[in-house]
Amino acid sequence: MSMDMERLERAWAGAANRADVAAGLYLIDSTLGEVARRRRLFRLRMGLVGVALAGWSLVAAYGIVWRGTTDPLREWGALLMLAMTWAVYAIVLRRGWEGAAEAPAASLPAGLRALLDQTDGAMRRIRVMAVAVPLFLLAMGVAVAQLGQVGKMNAGNIRDFALLAGIGFTLSGGIFAIRYHRVLKPEAERLRRLLGQYEDSPSR
């Protein structure tokens, strides 16, 4: 990771040119900057997901209400998928799993705790997805079967869709599993260890 010269200069000026104090301030500033970056990234992702869900909902409403091409009594599987996706989205938003709602105090332990909260939140989101995805796949299977029954998909379409969906969900599941066990879990353990060392230090 490249050095953030702006933060370094700000820390150096704030420490009255004392290298030891400047190093500590730079570490705190970098930690708080990472907390803020993760919060912005989380909100951007959730905003994009919200826009995509709103668009999906509008398409469904257009097909049911205005065009009349979707029969909710015979094609309720797709609506169930949409409802499940909104439910998971609402759970994540309500829990606020991007970390602390407010910026942490300008101290190293506060910044480490905020990073740990964000890492734990990312792990909780993956665990929620691990429960939601199998249910979503069941709803998707119902929806595809219903589309076949109403003549909107033939056997070849269903087979191709099942193959693509299987590959897609398998790859995404593998990526999430690797991220959980190889990135997030070790990061959470390191942050807990650093916090413990900081709090156990006799000079603190």
GICOR-V492839 format. One record per backbone hydrogen bond with DSSP energy under -0.5 kcal/mol. CO is the residue of the C=O (numbers start at 0). NH is the residue of the N-H. Records with the same first field share a line. If there is no record, write none. Layout:
CO: NH, NH
This chain:
2: 4
3: 7
4: 8
5: 9
6: 10
7: 11
8: 12
9: 13
10: 14
11: 16
12: 15
14: 17
16: 18
17: 21
18: 22
19: 23
20: 24
21: 25
22: 26
23: 27
24: 28
25: 29
26: 30
27: 31
28: 32
29: 33
30: 34
31: 35
32: 36
33: 37
34: 38
35: 39
36: 40
37: 41
38: 42
39: 43
40: 44
41: 45
42: 46
43: 47
44: 48
45: 49
46: 50
47: 51
48: 52
49: 53
50: 54
51: 55
52: 56
53: 57
54: 58
55: 59
56: 60
57: 61
58: 62
59: 63
60: 64, 65
61: 65, 66, 67
62: 68, 69
69: 71
70: 73, 74
74: 77, 78
75: 79
76: 80
77: 81
78: 82
79: 83
80: 84
81: 85
82: 86
83: 87
84: 88
85: 89
86: 90
87: 91
88: 92
89: 93
90: 94
91: 95, 96
95: 98
104: 106
106: 110
107: 111
108: 112
109: 113
110: 114
111: 115
112: 116
113: 117
114: 118
115: 119
116: 120
117: 121
118: 122
119: 123
120: 124
121: 125
122: 126
123: 127
124: 128
125: 129
126: 130
127: 131
128: 132
129: 133
130: 134
131: 135
132: 136
133: 137
134: 138
135: 139
136: 140
137: 141
138: 142
139: 143
140: 144
141: 145
142: 146
143: 147
144: 148
145: 149
146: 151, 152
147: 150
153: 157
154: 158
155: 159
156: 160
157: 161
158: 162
159: 163
160: 164
161: 165
162: 166
163: 167
164: 168
165: 169
166: 170
167: 171
168: 172
169: 173
170: 174
171: 175
172: 176
173: 177
174: 178
175: 179
176: 180
177: 181, 182
178: 182, 183
179: 184
182: 186
183: 187
184: 188
185: 189
186: 190
187: 191
188: 192
189: 193
190: 194
191: 195
192: 196
193: 197
194: 198
195: 199
196: 200
200: 203
